[in-house]
Amino acid sequence: MANTSSFDIVSKVDRQEVDNALNQTAKELANRFDFRGTGAQISWSGEEAVVLQAETEERVKAALDVFKEKLVRRGVSLKALDAGAPRPSGKAYKINCRIVQGISADKAKEITKKIRDEGPKGVQTQIQGDQIRVLSKKRDDLQAVIALLKQADFDIALQFTNYR
């Protein structure tokens, strides 16, 4: 296959954008009148986890809404944010959030099955770790696959890279 076109399907989040959203949220929690005296704060907890904390369940949920708003403004899909339920921790309530990256093996199989069943004929897929490569001789077929996947909902944020 000498003149084959391809692209990769990935699920990656720009950590710098998440960090910027986290910092903006921290500033807003410190400065907004309705968060004064509630102990509302947000911080990294490891490489891919964020912790929100406040004195009441209502305020910690409001802090999560602020964080989600900042993520959306910075172009980060909310499908990449796995937020848990508020839970009491001592005198405060906490919400643990995970930043989801990579395509799991189950999701990859689901995506490749969708391409095989509903996509154009002659399109091939290869699962490569936490990404999927899509190959075809026709670029129009690749565009059709991208359109098909954008309409489908797989509960993860998908990006299309390395289009050649």
Secondary structure by P-SEA (a helix, b strand, c coil): cccccbbbbbbccaaaaaaaaaaaaaaaaaccccccccccccccccccbbbbbcccaaaaaaaaaaaaaaaaaacccccccccccccccccbbbbbbbbcccccaaaaaaaaaaaaacccccbbbbbcccbbbbbcccaaaaaaaaaaaaaccccbbbbbcccc
